[in-house]
Each structure stands twice: as structure tokens, then as C-alpha cells.
Amino acid sequence: MKVTMRVVLCVVGAMLVLTGCAPGTGDIAGFEKRLAALPGVDGALVEVQHPGLPTNTNVAIWLFVESVDVESVATTTRKVAGVARTDDGVRGQQVNLSVVKGKRVDSPNRQDVVGKTVPVMHLVAAALGLPEANGNMLVLSPAEIAKLADAEG
């Protein structure tokens, strides 16, 4: 009986782990392209992450932008929210947004991108009326994404 119960628990656990990876893994390449097409954006890197547990999903976005002044990044953040809210693979997920000054082609790998992140997001959060952010990353809940998307119209 104990062995059978262990086997059942292992199978159920494996099913949960596998199904936990399903949300938010839609057409990330298409989402990247839509972000890269936004005004003032010179490319994007998008990564689906599962911090802590496979059932925890967030979407990390690094935007390559022409200008890293607070007003420009705040405007771009609203536009990103509009795209995220309508994307089937991202809708309902937490989004972690960072910016990099320059073009995507100048940073071929993720390590280059992370190292070039510009620490303006705490100022952008204040400009958008959002809770305080880490200087390098703005963490947006689904509710905050909806609020910003509504503001963008």
C-alpha cells in the first residue's frame, strides 16, 4: 500500500511539474518582434522564467532603447503593457522589465544584456505611480499591466 501511494504521488507530482511549465510559454519570438516594433525600441530579449518552482512563471523583458530618460522609458513601459495585455503567452503573467541603451544586435548573448541594463526603473516606477522598483528592473503584476495599458489607451 505504501509503495503504491508513493508511486501515485510521484506520478501526480511529475504531472504538476510538467503542466506548471505550460503557462506563459506561447509565441515568445512573436512577442519579442511586437515589442521591437514599438517606437523608440531597437530590439528586445524576452525570457520565460520559473523562479523557485516550475509553477511560478514570470516574463523577463530587456528592451533596447534609443533613449533612457525617465519620460521616454515611462512612455515605452505603457506601450509594453499594452502589448503584454493582448499577448496570449504573456497575459496574466508577472513581467520584469529592464532597459538597455543601444541596439539588440550589439548584445549577442544574455550575459551582455544583463550587464548593460540601465538603472532607471526606480525613477520610472515613481513617474508611473507604481510601487518602488529595483533600479535595474520594474516588476509589473498583471493588475499593474492592465492599469498601464488602460492609461495608454
C-alpha positions as CSV (number, residue, x, y, z in Angstrom):
1,M,0.0,0.0,0.0
2,K,2.8,2.5,0.9
3,V,4.7,1.7,-2.3
4,T,1.6,2.2,-4.4
5,M,0.8,5.5,-2.7
6,R,4.4,6.7,-3.3
7,V,4.2,5.8,-6.9
8,V,0.9,7.7,-7.3
9,L,2.3,10.7,-5.5
10,C,5.4,10.7,-7.8
11,V,3.3,10.5,-10.9
12,V,0.9,13.3,-9.8
13,G,4.0,15.4,-8.8
14,A,5.5,14.9,-12.2
15,M,2.3,15.8,-13.9
16,L,2.1,19.0,-11.9
17,V,5.6,19.9,-12.7
18,L,5.1,19.4,-16.4
19,T,1.8,21.2,-16.6
20,G,3.3,24.0,-14.5
21,C,5.6,24.9,-17.3
22,A,2.8,25.4,-19.8
23,P,1.5,28.9,-18.9
24,G,3.3,31.8,-20.4
25,T,5.3,29.8,-22.9
26,G,3.4,30.9,-26.0
27,D,4.9,32.6,-29.0
28,I,7.8,34.4,-27.3
29,A,9.6,35.1,-30.6
30,G,6.4,36.8,-31.9
31,F,6.1,38.8,-28.6
32,E,9.7,39.9,-29.0
33,K,9.0,41.1,-32.5
34,R,6.0,43.1,-31.4
35,L,8.0,44.7,-28.7
36,A,10.8,45.5,-31.1
37,A,8.4,47.3,-33.4
38,L,7.4,49.8,-30.7
39,P,8.5,53.4,-31.3
40,G,12.0,54.1,-29.8
41,V,12.7,50.4,-29.3
42,D,15.7,48.9,-31.2
43,G,15.1,45.3,-30.2
44,A,14.0,43.1,-27.3
45,L,15.1,40.0,-25.4
46,V,12.3,38.0,-23.7
47,E,12.8,35.1,-21.4
48,V,10.1,33.0,-19.6
49,Q,11.4,32.3,-16.1
50,H,10.2,29.9,-13.3
51,P,11.7,31.3,-10.1
52,G,11.6,28.9,-7.2
53,L,9.1,26.4,-8.6
54,P,8.0,25.4,-12.1
55,T,4.5,26.7,-11.3
56,N,5.9,30.2,-10.7
57,T,6.1,32.0,-14.1
58,N,7.2,35.4,-15.0
59,V,8.3,37.0,-18.2
60,A,11.6,38.9,-18.2
61,I,11.9,41.6,-20.8
62,W,15.0,43.6,-21.7
63,L,14.2,46.4,-24.1
64,F,16.9,48.0,-26.2
65,V,16.0,51.7,-26.4
66,E,17.3,54.8,-28.1
67,S,16.8,57.0,-25.0
68,V,16.9,56.1,-21.3
69,D,15.5,59.3,-20.0
70,V,12.6,58.7,-17.5
71,E,9.8,60.1,-19.6
72,S,10.8,58.1,-22.7
73,V,11.1,54.9,-20.7
74,A,7.8,55.5,-18.9
75,T,6.0,56.0,-22.3
76,T,7.6,52.8,-23.6
77,T,6.6,51.0,-20.5
78,R,3.0,51.9,-21.1
79,K,3.2,50.6,-24.6
80,V,4.9,47.4,-23.4
81,A,1.9,46.9,-21.1
82,G,-0.5,47.2,-24.0
83,V,1.4,44.6,-25.9
84,A,1.7,42.3,-22.9
85,R,-2.0,42.5,-22.0
86,T,-3.0,41.4,-25.5
87,D,-0.4,38.6,-25.9
88,D,-1.8,35.1,-25.3
89,G,1.5,33.8,-23.9
90,V,2.1,36.7,-21.6
91,R,-1.3,37.8,-20.5
92,G,-1.8,37.1,-16.7
93,Q,1.9,36.7,-16.0
94,Q,4.2,38.9,-14.0
95,V,6.5,40.9,-16.2
96,N,10.0,42.0,-15.2
97,L,11.0,44.9,-17.4
98,S,14.6,46.3,-17.8
99,V,16.1,48.6,-20.4
100,V,19.4,48.7,-22.2
101,K,20.6,51.7,-24.2
102,G,21.5,50.7,-27.7
103,K,20.6,48.0,-30.3
104,R,19.9,44.3,-29.8
105,V,22.5,43.3,-32.4
106,D,25.2,44.9,-30.2
107,S,24.5,42.4,-27.4
108,P,24.5,38.9,-28.8
109,N,24.1,37.0,-25.6
110,R,22.1,37.3,-22.4
111,Q,25.1,38.0,-20.2
112,D,26.0,41.0,-22.3
113,V,22.4,42.2,-22.0
114,V,22.1,41.9,-18.2
115,G,25.5,43.7,-17.7
116,K,24.3,46.6,-19.8
117,T,21.0,47.2,-18.0
118,V,20.5,50.9,-17.2
119,P,19.4,51.6,-13.6
120,V,16.4,53.9,-14.2
121,M,13.5,51.7,-13.3
122,H,13.1,53.1,-9.8
123,L,12.6,56.6,-11.3
124,V,10.2,55.2,-14.0
125,A,8.1,53.5,-11.3
126,A,7.8,56.8,-9.5
127,A,6.8,58.6,-12.7
128,L,4.1,56.0,-13.4
129,G,2.8,56.0,-9.9
130,L,3.8,52.4,-9.3
131,P,5.3,50.8,-6.2
132,E,9.1,51.3,-5.8
133,A,11.2,49.2,-8.2
134,N,14.7,47.9,-8.2
135,G,16.9,50.3,-10.2
136,N,17.5,47.7,-12.9
137,M,14.1,46.1,-13.1
138,L,10.5,47.1,-12.9
139,V,8.3,44.3,-11.7
140,L,4.7,44.5,-13.1
141,S,1.9,42.4,-11.8
142,P,-1.0,41.6,-14.2
143,A,-3.1,44.3,-12.5
144,E,-0.4,46.9,-13.0
145,I,0.0,45.9,-16.6
146,A,-3.8,46.4,-17.1
147,K,-3.6,49.8,-15.4
148,L,-0.7,51.0,-17.6
149,A,-2.4,49.6,-20.7
150,D,-5.6,51.4,-19.9
151,A,-3.6,54.6,-19.4
152,E,-2.0,54.1,-22.8
153,G,-5.4,53.6,-24.4
